[in-house]
């Protein structure tokens, strides 16, 4: 038998009570371990944090301090990266650059403040193309001090996994995956985490926090049954909320939507040749919709950019069908595969840098910078959204503007994790 792409709705429901602490610190243990996950009708041997796939939703209030103990119950190393959170460098969870791998049976305590509200996520950063694809990820939500009034605040993660003919995680190693679009799963799963635990009614106002934890698959997510606006990208509020239309979510990217339910909320994915159904949030009953307009979320404190003190060019190279490059791996950045001994860019703390990223490969990529957000610049040099990951189609060039205000050694890599594993990674030193 061969598996077709299937969709599946995981209806995990956990009450918020007990996770919203008034205290200044938020304590948590995250234990990666082997689990059985119910995916597409199969019980699949996967990995998970605290027994679940996805891992527990971390939900904090802006300004709190996280104290999270990583308790490694795997039979291999473990590390956790807090994707999009501007943490101190030694808390960033990156092998070699910021800490040693946590060996089996050992633990490590992460401690950091969360100055920015928004939708973030956490995931393994050790052999991540393998460990994330087996399930080591979860949502990390930081609530605003003055959150907008909604009836439901729901996290939806669009996760794809490659299952073999027996419905188990496909262990086969196909080198072609690493040289092309990556390891694209044959099962796409909308993992829905309804934090309120309440049934959604027609007319209810929802905040949807969409996350793409898939290792390589790009989603273009369409929503049906909701009238609303896009209010944040990669956790950061848009000054002017956008019309709700299909949302491109490359691996690692997030999007917040606020809207009023008009019927069952159906998610589909139109990125590929055929539109896939991803799942839905059921509705039951109805009420008068809220009349309050959907306005911009309160802004996070962003560093003010100055005239660029440094400029740099980053050329994405390699993969099937591309011109040769000097890096030894399949993929390269500026003719180097894998982390170079010297950083791609070294800057004094506080420097504003303009980086021009040029995709010379035959495949799309999504470049993620650790420890900072950056402005995507349009062709006229005007600042667009403030993001931590930027998507580049084949042949596309994009300039980004970043205030390098967070000292340390920070990875800059493709978040298609098969590409990262095969060379598409570099780093920046600040301070
Ligand atoms: Cu890539």
Boltz pocket constraint, residues with backbone or C-beta under 6 A from the ligand:
constraints:
  - pocket:
      binder: B
      contacts: [[A, 364], [A, 365], [A, 366], [A, 414], [A, 415], [A, 416], [A, 419], [A, 420], [A, 424]]
      max_distance: 6.0
